[in-house]
Amino acid sequence: MRKNLTRRAVLRSSTATIALPFLESFGFRKFASAAEQVKSPKRMIWMGMGFGVTADKWFPNKEDTGTDYAFPSILKPLEKHRDDLSFIQHLMHKDSQDGHSGSTFWLTGANRYAVPGQSFHNSISVDQLAAETLGQDTRFTSIQLCAREAADSGSSGHGPGLSLAWNRQGKPVSGLGSPVEAFHRLFSDESTPLAERQARLNEQRSVLDTVMSDAKFVQKKVSQSDNEKLDEYLQSVREIEVRLSKEEQWLDVEKKQPDPAVIEPGESLVGYEEMGVMADLMVAAMQVDATRVLTYRMPVDTMIASLGAGISAHTMSHYSHGERRDVSEMRDLYNAKFLARFIDKLKASREADGSTLFDNTTLTMGTNLFSVHTLRNCPTLVAGGGSGFVHGRHLVMGDEKTPLCNLWLSQLKGSGIDVESFGDSTGVIDELVEA
């Protein structure tokens, strides 16, 4: 067997080729030795739950702060990681009080009515700001994952948006809506010949050049308000140019392949099973350094349906007692199981310098909604060592209207991103870095 294995040994399926990892048993020790000298990069992940939580069960008691707090029984699967995570209460977006917008403003903190005469406005999300720095050296500047239900409807109860991400113009960033789509985007090699792919990029660039030329000509002949619309349009075109330029840099670079245990997902995955595979793909993407910034707009309707619920997520969210409350609590329990398993995998994955993925990752699970249509005290759980936070605590901010953007700013700064403010932030959360 040994003489038949080479450094490029592969496993083949009908649609993908997966390379074997470097194995010391077959003489690959020297590659591991060289890699040990490399400092592991920072990574950031945001997971949006949508539709709030069972508010009186999800949070620890407000009077029970610090390290010795009673862990919420509904989140019992996460308790084994209590020393490596933190609950934060009294965070909110003061300008985002629309109970039907859900995750739309969760990572931005924007005021949808900030522009006179417009009924909707958004701004850049924290993940996309982070990606401008952390994504410079990876094939994918960032990866946006969303549930199949969100990809199909563009809403999924989370509110308007295609994923959790919004670009600098406040426009929605599309997401990968199924494990199959995510797998092939991350790991499948392009079968089109390199020359043909280069020609395709050149054609796209030619089209953009024409668009820019025409737009500049039109700018001279339109009103001020139309010019503002054109400026926004041209900025979007420039973003496309940047993406094309980056894609060109990676054209002849083979995609790094995941561990052979990560196999191509089936088309039928949905709901809770879909979430598990998405988690595996996120871990695999970070293991091969395909990206360092990820968001996941988690399923709700299909998730609770896959667990046997006979009501919709919207009906569940208006719980008081009976079936609605039972389903809400089941949703919270299984989200905790999902996150606990994800953290297990991050902790089990070793980096080249001996640390783990968890040591270098800033992980957030939360939602813009507290319960029903209330957007105060946004449910927020943070974990991982990427931002240098001191974990194992339940924090309750003294101000009940502490900006959630203060957390986003703290995470950005803690991950080495040079930024002085974000959204409506008023400063960092010092308690996160104080022992």
N, C-alpha and C positions, 0 to 999 in steps of 0.2 A: 504493500500500500504506500509506503513512504516514497519509493522511487517514482510513483505515479502522481504525487502531490507536488505542486510548485507554489511559488508565492502568489500566483494568480489563480489558484484552484478555485473552482466555482461550483455552486449548486444551481441547477437549472430547473425552471418550471416552464409552463407553456407560454408565460407572458413576461417573465422577469429573470434576470441573472443575479445571483447573490454570491458575493465573494466570501470565502472563508476568512475568519480573522487570522492575524498572525499568531502562530502557535509555536511555543518554545520546543515542543516535541519534534517539530519538523525544521528546526534550525533558525527560527525567527527571533531568537532572544536579542539579537543585536538591534532590531527595530525597536523593541520595548525599551532597551537601555538608552537609546538616543532620545526617545520620547520623554523619558523621566526628567530630562533637563528643562522641559517646557512648563511654564507656569500656566495652570488651568485658567481659562477665561471665565468672566462673569456671565451669568445667564438669568433671564427674567421670564416668568410665566404668570399670566393672569387667567383665572377660570371664573366665568360668570354664571351664576346659578339661575338667575331670573325668577320672577314670581315670589320673591321674598322667602321667609322661613316661618316655622312655627315659633313665633317670637318669644313666648313665655317659656319655651323649652330649649331653644337653641343657644341662648346666651347664658353664661354663668351669672349668678346673682350679683347685682351691682354693688352690693355691700361687701362682697367676697372677692377682694382684689389681691394682687401680689402673686406669690408663687404657690401658696397653699390653698387656692380656691377649689371648690368642689366642681369637678369636671361634669359638664352637662351629660346626663344619662342618655339622651337621645343621640349623642355623638360618641358613644362608648367605644366604637372601633378605633377612634383617633387617640384614645387616652394613652396608649403605649408610646405615642410620640409627644406627649405633653411637654417634655423638657425642650422640645425643638420647635414649638409653635407658640403663637400668642394670639389671644382674643383682644380686640380693641373696640370699645364702645364710645358712643357720642361722636361719631364721624358722620358728616352729611355734606351734600351739595346744596348750598343755600339758593342757588339759581335754578335748580332742577327739582321742581315739585309737581311735575305731571305724572300722576300715578299710572298712566298707560304707556309711559316711555321706557320703563324698565331699564334695560342695559344701555340704551342709546347714549346716555350721558355719564355712565358709570366711570369710564376711564378718561373722560374729558372735563367734567365739571362745568360745561358751558351753559349759557343761558339761551334757550331756544328762541327767545324774543329779543335778542340783543341788537338785531338789525331792524331799524324802523321800516315798517311796510312789509316785512317778511314774517311768515308764521313759523318758520323753522330755520334755525342756525345751529351749527356745531363747530367745534374746533378740533385741533389735533389731539389724539389720544396718547396717553402716557407711554404705551407700548411702542407707538410709531416714533415718538421722540427718543426713546431709549434705543430703538433700532438704528437711528441715524448714526449713533456712536458704536454700539455693540455689533451691528450688522455689517460693518465695513469689510471684514475679512472672510465672510462666509458666503457660500453660494446663494443662500436666500437671506436677504436682509431681515426678514421676519416671516413667520408662518402664522396664518390665521385659520383656525379650525372652527367649524360650526356644525351643529346637528343637522342631519338630513332634513328635518322639519323646517329649520331656519333657512336652509338653502332653497327649499321648494317654495316657501311662502314669503321670505324676506322679512319675517316678523317673529313668529314663534312665541308671541307673548312677551318677548323681551323688549318690545318696542321697535321702532324703525331702525333699519340697518342690516347690512349683509353679514357682518361678523361683529366682534367687539371693537374693531379698529376703525379709526377715522384719520384721514390724511390732513395735511397742513391747511387745506382749503375747507376742512370740515365735511368732506365728502366720504361716504362709506367705502371701506376697503372690502373687496370680496373675500370670501372664505372657502376653504375646501370642505365640501358638505358631506363627505362620507369617508370611511376608512380606506376604501378602495382608491378613491381620488387622491387622498393624502399619501398613501403608499407609493403610488406611481409617480406623483409629483416629487416626492423625496428621494426615491431610490431606483426607479426604472430608468435605464439608459435610453437615450434618444436613438431610434433606429434610422432616422433620416441622415443621409451622408453629411459630413461636416460642411462641405462646399455648398450644399443646398440650404443648410441652415444659415450659413453666412449670407447667402444671396437673399434669403427671406428677411433677415435683419436689415440688410441694405435697402431692400424695397420699403420696409416699414419706415426707415429713416428718411428715405426719399419722400414718402408721403408726408411725414412730419415737416420736412423742409418746405414743402409746398404750402401746407397749412399755415406755417409761421409767416411765410411771405405774404399770403393772401390776407391774413389777419392784420399784419402791420399796415397794409394798404387800406384796409377798411377802417382802421383806427383813426385815420386822418379825416374821415368823413362822417363820423357819428357823434352823438351827444356824449356828455360827460358820464351820465349814468350807463350808457351802452359801453363806453370805454372801460368802466369798472368791471362790467360783466366780461368784456374781452380779456382784461387783465387776469381775471380768475381762470378763464378758459386757457389762456396761454401758460399760466403756471401749471395747470394740469398737463399740458403738452410737454412742458419741460420735465415734469416728473416722469413721463413716459420715456423721454430721451435718456434720463438717468438710468431707468430700468433696462432699456435696450443696451446701453453702454456696459452695464454690469453683466448682463446676459452674454454679451460678446466676449467678455474677459473669461467666462467659464465654459465657452463653447467646446473647447478641446480638452477639458478636464473631466475625467471620469467621475461619476458620482460615487462617493464612498458608500459601501454597503453595510447594512446592519448585521448583527449577530444572526446566524442561520435560524435561530429560534423564532425570529420575527418573520413570519411567513405572510404571503399575500392574503389579505382579508377576503372573506366571502361577500358577495353582493347583498345578501339577505340580512346583514347585521343591522340592528336597529335598537334604540332605547338603551337600557343599561348595559347590554352586551357590547353595543357600539362604543359606549364610553370607555370600557375597559381596553378595547383595541386602540382607540384614540390615545389613551394614556401610554400604551406600549410604543406607539409610533412617535410620541413626543420624546420619550426616553431614548429611543433609537436615533432620532434626529439629532439629539444633543450628544450622544455617544460618538457619532461620526462628524460632529461639528458642522452639520449642514446649516444650522441656524442657531442663534443664541437668544432669540426673542420669540415667544409664542403666546397666542391667546386662544382660548377655547370657549366658545359660546355653547354651553352645555344644553342637552335636550331636556325638556320638561314633559311635554305631552306624551311623546313616545316613550320616555323613560318610565313614567308612572304607569302607562298602559302595559309596558313589558313586564311590570311587576304585579299586574293583575287588577289595576284600578279601572273602575267602570265609569269614571267621570273625567272631564277635561281638566287641564291645569288651571284654567281660569276659574272654573267652579271650585276647585280645590283651594285656590288662593283666598276665597271668601269663606274660610272655615270659621266655625264656632264650636261645633260639637258633631258627634256622629261620624258618618263616612268621610265627610270633607276633612275633618280634623285627623282622622285615622290615616288618610292618604297623605296629608301634609307631613305628619310625623314619619311615615314610611319613607317619603321622599328625602327628608333630612337624614334619616338613618343610612340610607343607601348612598347618599352623597358622601357621608362620612366614611363608609366602607370604601368607596371609590378613591377618596383622597388618601386614606390610610395605605391602601395598596400602592398608590402612586408614589407616596413617600418611601415605602419599603423598597421600591425599585430604584429610586434615586439614591438611596443610601447604599444599596447593593452594587451600584455601578461605580467602579474605581476609575479615577483619572490617571493620566500618565505620571503625575507628581505624587501619587499615593493618596490624594484626597478623594472625596466622592463627588458625584454630581450634586448631591444635596448640599454639600459644603459650599458649593460655588453658585447655587441657584437661589434667587429670590422668588418665592412662590406665594401667590395670593389667591384665595378663594373667597368670593363674596357676591354681593348683589346691591343694586341701587335701592331696592325696596326692602323695607322693614317687614311690613305685613299688609295685606290687602292693597290699599293705595297710599300708604304712608311711606314717605321717603326720608324720615329722620332716623338716626341711629342705624346707619347702613350695616348690615351683618358683615363683619370683616374678620378674616382669619389669615394670618401671615405665618410663613415658615421658611426654613432654609437659611444658609449662612452667607448668601451672596452679598447682602447689604450690610453685614456686620452687626445685625440686631442681636440684642440679648433676649433670648426666648425663655419660655417656660412660665409666662406670666399672663395674668388677666389685667388689662389696663382699661381704666375708665377715665376719659378726658374730663377735666374740671369744667370746661365749657361744653354744654350740650350741643352747641353748633360749631364744634371744631371742624374746619374744612377737611373733607376726605382727601382733597388735593395736598394737604400737609403730609399725608402718608405717601402719596405718589412722589412728592418732592423728596421725602426722606429716603425712599427706595432709589430714586435716581442718583442722588448724591452719594448714598452708600455704595452704589455700584460703579462709582468713579465717573459719573456723567456730569460734566461741567454745566450746571444750570442754576440760576439764582431763584427762580420761581416757576410755578406751574399752575395754570388755571387761576383759581381764587385763593391759592395758598397764602398763608400768613407766616409761614416758617416751618421748620422741621419738627418732628415729634421727638424731643430729647429723651423721653422715657424709654424709647426703643433702643438707645445705645448706651444707657446708663445702667450699670450693674446694681 
